[in-house]
Amino acid sequence: MEERTPKKSTDLSKVVTPVLTVLGISVGAWQFTSQMSHESTMEFKRSMYNKKLQAFEQVGKAVGDLLIVPHDEQLWISAEDTLAFDSCLENFRTCYWGVLPLVEDKGVEAAMIHFKDMARFYRRGENDYQDLAREGMSLMNACNKSLQEHWEKKKEEQQ
């Protein structure tokens, strides 16, 4: 009788040990894939943040170039300024239709449209330089807000 008791516990351990091993490996694999999925998501979001930052830098340069075209306050836009202004406006449109649709949000989109319209009105002499500069600043503020919101969302998801 004494021999059977150890044999039963040995038989039980032969069954339980592989089950526990498989369970441990399964939990470890699940944790690993879960962590890898989280890392992949975070890397994608970091990549999108960098793309958004680069796109907004291009927009900022295009807006800045438009705003520093020499202008005569007595004229809406002089004949000499027209070529330079049109060239800068073309660069802005390239950003508007090229890189920005991939990363912009509703606030940036609305600010881009307002600035584009204001530049067109300024070009036709319907608005003054201060209106254009104000819309340019609003656009840059919208870009900044978008970057902050992206960063805050990223920080919340990490916690």
C-alpha positions in Angstrom: 0.0 0.0 0.0 2.8 2.4 0.7 4.1 1.9 -2.8 0.8 2.8 -4.5 0.5 6.3 -2.8 3.8 7.6 -4.2 2.9 6.0 -7.6 -0.4 7.9 -7.7 1.3 11.2 -6.9 3.9 10.4 -9.5 1.2 9.7 -12.1 -0.6 12.9 -11.1 2.6 14.9 -11.5 3.2 13.4 -14.9 -0.1 14.8 -16.0 0.0 18.1 -14.2 3.6 19.1 -15.2 3.0 19.1 -19.0 -0.3 21.0 -18.5 1.3 23.6 -16.4 4.2 23.9 -18.9 1.8 24.4 -21.8 -0.2 26.9 -19.8 3.0 28.8 -18.8 4.2 28.8 -22.4 0.8 30.0 -23.7 0.6 32.8 -21.1 4.2 33.9 -22.0 3.4 33.8 -25.7 0.2 35.8 -25.2 2.1 38.4 -23.1 4.9 38.6 -25.8 2.4 39.1 -28.7 0.4 41.6 -26.7 3.6 43.6 -25.9 4.7 43.4 -29.5 1.3 44.6 -30.7 1.5 47.6 -28.3 5.0 48.4 -29.4 4.0 48.3 -33.1 1.0 50.6 -32.4 3.2 53.0 -30.5 5.9 53.0 -33.3 3.2 53.7 -35.9 1.8 56.6 -33.9 5.3 58.0 -33.4 5.9 57.7 -37.1 2.6 59.5 -37.8 3.6 62.3 -35.3 6.9 62.8 -37.2 5.2 62.9 -40.5 2.6 65.4 -39.2 5.4 67.5 -37.8 7.3 67.5 -41.1 4.1 68.3 -43.1 3.3 71.2 -40.7 6.9 72.5 -41.0 6.4 72.6 -44.8 3.2 74.4 -44.4 4.8 76.8 -42.0 7.6 77.6 -44.5 5.0 78.1 -47.3 3.0 80.4 -45.1 6.1 82.3 -44.0 7.2 82.7 -47.6 3.9 84.1 -48.5 3.9 86.6 -45.7 7.4 87.9 -46.3 6.9 88.7 -49.9 7.7 92.4 -50.0 4.5 94.4 -50.1 3.5 98.1 -50.3 1.0 99.0 -47.6 -0.5 101.6 -50.0 -1.2 98.9 -52.6 -2.8 95.6 -52.0 -0.1 93.8 -54.0 2.1 95.5 -56.5 2.9 94.3 -60.0 6.5 93.5 -58.9 5.3 91.3 -56.0 2.9 89.3 -58.2 5.4 86.8 -59.5 7.0 86.1 -56.1 3.6 85.9 -54.4 2.2 83.5 -57.0 5.3 81.3 -56.7 4.8 81.2 -52.9 1.1 80.5 -53.3 1.9 77.6 -55.6 4.2 76.2 -52.9 1.3 76.5 -50.4 -1.1 74.8 -52.7 1.4 72.0 -53.2 1.4 71.4 -49.4 -2.4 71.8 -49.4 -3.0 69.1 -51.9 0.2 67.1 -51.4 1.4 66.2 -48.0 -1.3 67.6 -45.7 -4.3 65.5 -46.5 -2.4 62.5 -45.1 -2.0 64.0 -41.6 -4.3 66.9 -41.1 -7.3 67.0 -38.8 -10.5 69.0 -39.1 -9.1 72.1 -37.3 -6.0 72.3 -39.6 -8.1 71.6 -42.6 -10.4 74.5 -41.8 -7.5 76.8 -41.1 -5.8 75.8 -44.4 -9.0 76.6 -46.3 -9.3 80.0 -44.6 -5.7 80.9 -45.3 -5.9 79.8 -48.9 -9.1 81.9 -49.4 -7.5 84.9 -47.6 -4.4 84.6 -49.9 -6.6 84.6 -52.9 -8.5 87.6 -51.7 -5.3 89.4 -50.8 -4.0 88.7 -54.3 -7.1 90.2 -55.8 -6.9 93.3 -53.6 -10.0 92.5 -51.5 -8.2 92.1 -48.2 -5.1 93.7 -46.6 -1.9 92.2 -45.4 -2.9 92.2 -41.8 -5.9 89.9 -42.6 -3.5 87.5 -44.4 -1.0 87.6 -41.6 -3.8 86.9 -39.0 -5.0 83.9 -41.0 -1.4 82.7 -41.3 -1.0 82.9 -37.6 -4.3 81.1 -37.1 -3.2 78.3 -39.4 0.1 77.9 -37.5 -1.8 77.8 -34.2 -4.1 75.1 -35.5 -1.1 73.1 -36.5 0.5 73.5 -33.1 -2.8 72.5 -31.4 -3.0 69.4 -33.6 0.5 68.4 -32.7 -0.2 68.9 -29.0 -3.4 66.8 -29.2 -1.6 64.1 -31.0 1.1 64.1 -28.3 -1.4 64.1 -25.4 -3.3 61.2 -27.0 -0.1 59.3 -27.3 0.9 59.9 -23.7 -2.6 58.8 -22.4 -2.4 55.5 -24.4 1.1 54.8 -22.9 -0.3 55.0 -19.4 
